[in-house]
Amino acid sequence: MSTNPVPDMSALGLAPYAQCPSGGAAGCRFDARPRLSTDVPGRGGGRIDVYRCGTCGHGVTRPAMDDVAALYEGRESQDFQRGDSPLARWIKRTAFDRLAKHLLRQAGGRPRIVVDFACGNGLITRCMADALRPGADVIGLDFFDDPPEPMERARYASFAALSDLAGKADLVLCFHALEHDDDPHRFIGRLTALLAPGGRLVVEVPNVDCIWTPWFGADCENWYLPFHRVHFSRRSLRALVEAQGLAILAQEDVCAATMGHSIANRFGRPYSGIFFLIGVALRPLQWLAEKLTGRPSALRIIAVQPE
């Protein structure tokens, strides 16, 4: 891979990455040619390129977008996972109930205020509220004024409530949202601003070096263009979190539910219940391949705000 720097990064909209996310003094060295180019139809589509840094492996989607909110109008993107069958809802609920308990063990203690930032369909929010009942205030935040569906023991607020929650959260969750903003430095600063002293931050993102990317190419769900604006390596994710002054407690490899989506993309079909079930059936194979290669589909990092 070439590591020659782009002569004029501003021409590609790469100026925010003039300083390498990995902390390299020489700055990011983005290849002059994109690592991936594809045509994406629909809102925010057209010709989409992904450039990668030869220093830390970080990727950026171009052309840049000043405001990504338009991509999510009406909760129409698959990030909100609407229209699941009863079986799919039961499988996801069971999986996220286990995830909530796992995260609470790692966070240590019982947080009083939990914020699920960019909560999507609110499933993780609701599962966390169930795991903590009673006595905890679990809040899901997203673009919209109304909740995605009834929030059960949790509650919902729009991003307008950010200032009211500043410095109060014992635990902040951000699952597969950080990669949706062209400026991850600003984004994670908003997450950190929510933390109380000693508060924990949990961030999960797709892995740019996932084993399945060579198999599926542009159809790999990890790219999910144009919605994924940045693409993290282990090195760039850790550096981004540490740049906020947070202490890293743990890093985990995660086998994310991407296989069904990637297969649907390969066949040019919309994601549906049958592809969900195919992904479930292939999950043991997916987990084994990712475990053996050390190239998981997602990365999770857990950090703490110093007292």
Buried (B, 14 or more C-beta within 10 A) or exposed (E): EEEEBBEEBEEBBBEBBEBBBBBBEEBBBBBEEBBBEBEBEEEBEEEBBBBBBBBBBBBBBBEBBEEBEEBBEEBEBBBBBEEBEEEBEEBBBEBBBEBBBEBBEBBEEEBBBBBBBBBBBBBBBBBBBBBBEEEBBBBBBBBBEEBBEEBBBBEBBEBEEBEEBEEBBBBBBBBBBBBBBBBBBEBBEBBBBBBBEEBBBBBBBBBBBBBBBEEBBBBBBBBBBBBBBBBBBBBBBBBBBBBBEBEEBEBBBBBBBBBBBBBBBBEEEEBEEEBBBBBBEBBEEBEEBBEEEEBBBBBBBBBBBEE
